[in-house]
């Protein structure tokens, strides 16, 4: 892992005819795009969309915002081995913005109650797997990183489920020690989970926040949509001691016609989602040669008291 391997996204990966598919299980409907980075373009429960959906029109920002913004931004992606673009530790390999995986073509195997997505890295001797197992009231995400190389591989992973920020009416956050403001590169004044919730829900139009809740006390948080449906996410705090919160209320990109209203709650290894810094701090994840690193994250669904209707 010491040779220079600049990463160039495939020219044909986005905007081409997609290897797309659909999957139904009980109240769940899932749509995916294998050649668009294994993107989950739709996750719906009783026909209600939990994620943002494809924009009716798309154009890249006029200003430079990184490679990730040159594709339509919506739905779900896996960010690996870093979210922020950087040089891979102990090498000259360049990790692109939001990681490598969203630029690769994935493969899929389908089971009666779930889907297994997997992809081989072009930068690292790694196979990444995302297995989703559904029940009538939950989806369990099983992740695996297989190291096929001869060196220990450090990495970070962030789930990137984009929700509609203007449709979130309640948030329950774990206790935490501090909140780091990535945009301003400073700690916020001390606040409680309730105060942070009110801060987020009260952000005015035209603002965008990237915050990191550090040293969380529990790997447990939830969000509730305006129709009453809620999702409770549980994750292993020992691997993900930080929660990244992206909250965009039409402030990014700051250009007419392409502003977005989205948010995401991202279990994060390290103090931020920059692998080079997490590696230097000694708080990234790692997988030994020939070994697998596995973890599990669950979304439990609490449906509303009244029938839900799709916003599509």
C-alpha positions in Angstrom: 0.0 0.0 0.0 2.9 2.3 -0.6 2.5 3.0 -4.4 0.8 6.1 -5.6 -2.7 5.3 -6.9 -4.8 8.4 -7.6 -8.5 7.6 -7.6 -10.4 8.7 -10.7 -14.2 8.0 -10.6 -15.3 6.0 -13.6 -16.6 8.2 -16.4 -19.6 5.9 -17.1 -20.6 5.3 -13.5 -23.3 8.0 -13.2 -25.9 9.0 -15.7 -25.6 5.7 -17.6 -28.2 2.9 -17.8 -28.4 1.6 -14.2 -28.2 -2.0 -13.0 -31.3 -1.3 -10.9 -33.6 -3.5 -8.9 -36.4 -3.7 -6.4 -37.0 -5.7 -3.3 -40.2 -6.2 -1.3 -40.6 -7.7 2.1 -43.8 -7.3 4.2 -44.2 -3.5 4.7 -40.7 -2.7 3.2 -39.9 -1.6 -0.4 -36.3 -1.1 -1.4 -34.8 0.1 -4.7 -31.1 0.0 -5.5 -28.6 1.0 -8.2 -25.7 -1.4 -8.3 -23.7 0.6 -10.8 -24.3 3.9 -9.0 -22.1 2.9 -6.0 -24.6 0.4 -4.6 -26.9 3.3 -3.8 -30.1 2.6 -2.1 -32.4 4.9 -4.1 -35.4 4.1 -2.0 -36.3 2.6 1.4 -40.0 2.8 2.1 -42.1 1.5 5.0 -45.8 1.0 4.2 -45.1 3.1 1.1 -43.7 6.0 3.2 -40.2 7.1 2.0 -37.7 7.1 4.9 -35.0 8.7 2.7 -34.7 11.6 0.3 -35.5 10.5 -3.3 -34.0 11.4 -6.6 -34.2 15.0 -7.6 -36.5 15.8 -10.6 -33.7 17.8 -12.1 -30.0 17.7 -11.3 -27.0 19.8 -12.2 -23.6 19.9 -10.4 -22.9 23.1 -8.4 -21.1 25.8 -10.4 -18.6 26.2 -7.5 -16.2 23.3 -6.5 -17.7 21.2 -3.7 -15.9 17.9 -4.2 -16.5 14.9 -6.4 -19.5 13.7 -4.4 -21.6 16.8 -5.4 -21.1 16.0 -9.1 -23.6 13.2 -8.8 -27.2 13.4 -7.6 -27.2 13.4 -3.8 -30.0 11.4 -2.3 -30.9 8.1 -0.7 -28.2 6.0 1.0 -24.5 5.5 0.4 -21.7 3.8 2.4 -18.7 6.0 3.1 -15.5 4.0 3.3 -12.6 4.1 4.2 -13.1 7.8 5.0 -15.8 10.4 4.5 -13.5 13.4 4.1 -11.1 13.2 1.2 -7.5 12.4 2.3 -4.4 10.4 1.7 -4.7 6.8 3.0 -2.4 6.3 6.0 1.1 4.9 5.2 0.6 5.3 1.4 0.0 7.8 -1.4 -3.4 6.4 -2.3 -6.0 9.3 -2.6 -9.4 8.6 -1.0 -12.0 10.7 -2.8 -14.7 12.8 -1.1 -17.2 10.6 0.8 -15.0 7.6 0.2 -14.4 5.2 -2.7 -17.4 2.9 -2.7 -20.0 5.3 -4.1 -18.0 5.3 -7.4 -17.8 1.6 -7.9 -20.1 -1.1 -9.4 -21.4 -3.4 -6.7 -22.8 -7.0 -6.8 -25.8 -8.4 -5.1 -27.3 -11.6 -3.7 -30.9 -11.8 -2.7 -32.5 -13.9 0.1 -36.2 -14.2 0.9 -35.9 -11.7 3.8 -32.9 -9.6 2.8 -30.3 -8.3 0.4 -26.5 -8.7 0.5 -24.5 -6.1 -1.4 -20.7 -6.4 -1.8 -18.0 -4.6 -3.7 -14.2 -5.0 -4.2 -12.1 -1.9 -3.5 -9.9 -0.5 -6.3 -7.6 1.3 -3.7 -7.2 -1.4 -1.1 -7.1 -5.2 -0.9 -10.6 -5.2 0.6 -14.1 -6.6 0.0 -16.8 -4.6 1.6 -20.2 -6.2 2.4 -23.5 -4.7 3.4 -26.2 -7.2 4.3 -29.8 -6.0 5.1 -32.1 -8.4 7.0 -35.8 -7.3 7.2 -38.6 -8.1 9.7 -42.0 -6.6 9.8 -40.8 -3.9 12.2 -37.0 -3.6 11.6 -34.1 -3.7 9.3 -30.7 -5.0 10.6 -27.7 -3.8 8.7 -24.7 -6.2 8.9 -21.4 -4.8 7.7 -18.2 -6.6 6.9 -14.7 -5.6 5.8 -12.5 -8.5 4.6 -8.8 -7.8 4.4 -7.3 -9.8 1.6 -3.9 -8.1 1.9 -0.7 -8.6 3.9 -0.9 -5.4 6.0 -3.3 -4.1 8.7 -5.8 -1.8 7.1 -7.1 1.2 9.1 -10.5 2.5 8.0 -13.6 4.5 8.9 -17.1 3.8 7.9 -20.2 6.0 8.0 -23.7 5.1 7.1 -25.0 8.0 4.9 -28.8 7.8 5.0 -30.2 11.1 3.9 -33.5 12.1 5.5 -35.8 15.0 4.7 -34.8 17.6 7.3 -38.0 19.5 6.8 -40.0 16.4 7.6 -38.3 15.6 11.0 -40.4 16.7 14.0 -38.5 15.1 16.8 -35.0 13.8 17.6 -33.8 11.8 20.6 -30.0 11.9 21.0 -27.7 10.1 23.5 -25.9 11.9 26.2 -22.5 13.1 25.1 -19.4 15.0 26.4 -19.0 17.7 23.7 -20.1 18.8 20.3 -17.6 19.8 17.6 -18.6 22.1 14.9 -16.8 21.0 11.7 -17.6 24.0 9.6 -16.2 26.5 12.2 -13.6 24.1 13.6 -14.5 24.7 17.2 -16.4 23.2 20.1 -19.9 24.5 20.8 -20.9 25.7 24.1 -21.9 22.9 26.4 -25.5 21.8 25.8 -27.8 18.9 26.7 -29.2 16.4 24.1 -32.5 18.3 24.3 -30.9 21.6 23.7 -29.0 20.3 20.7 -32.3 18.8 19.4 -33.9 22.2 19.6 -30.9 23.8 18.0 -31.1 21.5 15.0 -34.9 21.7 14.6 -34.7 25.5 14.9 -32.1 26.1 12.2 -33.2 28.8 9.8 -33.5 28.4 6.1 -30.2 28.9 4.3 -28.0 27.2 6.9 -26.1 23.9 7.0 -24.4 22.3 10.0 -21.9 19.4 10.3 -21.6 18.5 14.0 -19.9 15.6 15.8 -21.2 14.4 19.2 -18.2 13.1 21.0 -17.9 10.4 23.7 -21.5 9.4 23.5 -22.9 7.4 26.5 -25.1 5.0 24.5 -25.2 3.8 20.9 -28.9 4.7 20.6 -30.8 7.5 18.9 -34.1 8.1 17.1 -35.9 10.4 14.8 -39.6 10.9 14.2 -41.2 12.1 10.9 -44.1 14.5 10.8 -46.6 11.7 10.2 -45.6 10.0 13.5 -43.5 7.2 12.2 -40.2 6.9 14.1 -36.9 5.1 13.5 -34.7 4.0 16.4 -31.1 3.3 15.5 -28.9 1.2 17.7 -25.2 0.7 17.0 -22.0 -0.5 18.9 -20.7 2.4 20.9 -17.3 0.6 21.4 -16.7 1.0 17.6 -18.5 4.3 17.0 -18.0 6.6 20.0 -19.0 9.7 17.9 -22.2 10.6 16.1 -21.9 12.8 13.0 -24.9 15.0 12.3 -25.4 16.6 8.9 -28.3 19.1 8.9 -28.9 21.1 5.7 -31.8 23.5 5.7 -31.3 24.8 2.2 -27.8 26.1 3.0 -25.7 23.8 0.9 -25.0 24.0 -2.0 -25.6 27.7 -1.7 -26.9 28.1 -5.3 -30.4 28.8 -6.6 -32.1 25.7 -7.9 -30.0 23.0 -6.2 -30.4 23.7 -2.5 -31.3 20.6 -0.5 -33.2 20.0 2.7 -31.7 16.9 4.2 -30.1 15.5 7.3 -28.2 12.4 8.4 -27.2 10.7 11.7 -23.9 8.9 11.2 -22.2 6.6 13.7 -18.5 7.6 13.4 -15.2 6.1 14.5 -12.8 8.8 15.6 -13.6 12.4 16.6 -14.5 13.4 13.0 -14.9 11.5 9.7 -11.4 12.2 8.5 -9.5 8.9 8.4 -6.0 10.5 8.3 -6.7 12.3 11.6 -8.4 9.3 13.2 -5.4 7.2 12.3 -3.0 9.8 13.8 -5.2 9.9 16.9 -5.3 6.1 17.2 -9.1 5.9 17.2 -10.0 4.6 13.7 -11.0 1.0 13.1 -8.7 -1.6 11.6 -8.7 -5.1 10.2 -5.8 -7.5 10.2 -4.5 -9.5 7.2 -6.8 -12.3 6.3 -9.4 -11.3 8.9 -12.9 -9.9 8.8 -14.2 -6.9 10.8 -17.9 -7.1 11.3 -20.5 -5.0 13.0 -24.3 -4.5 13.1 -26.6 -1.6 13.2 -30.4 -1.9 13.6 -33.3 0.4 12.7 -36.4 -0.4 14.6 -39.7 1.0 13.3 -42.4 2.4 15.4 -45.3 3.1 13.0 -47.7 6.0 13.5 -51.1 5.6 14.9 -52.7 6.5 11.5 -52.0 5.1 8.1 -49.0 6.6 6.3 -49.0 7.8 2.7 -46.1 8.0 0.3 -44.6 11.5 -0.4 -43.4 10.3 -3.8 
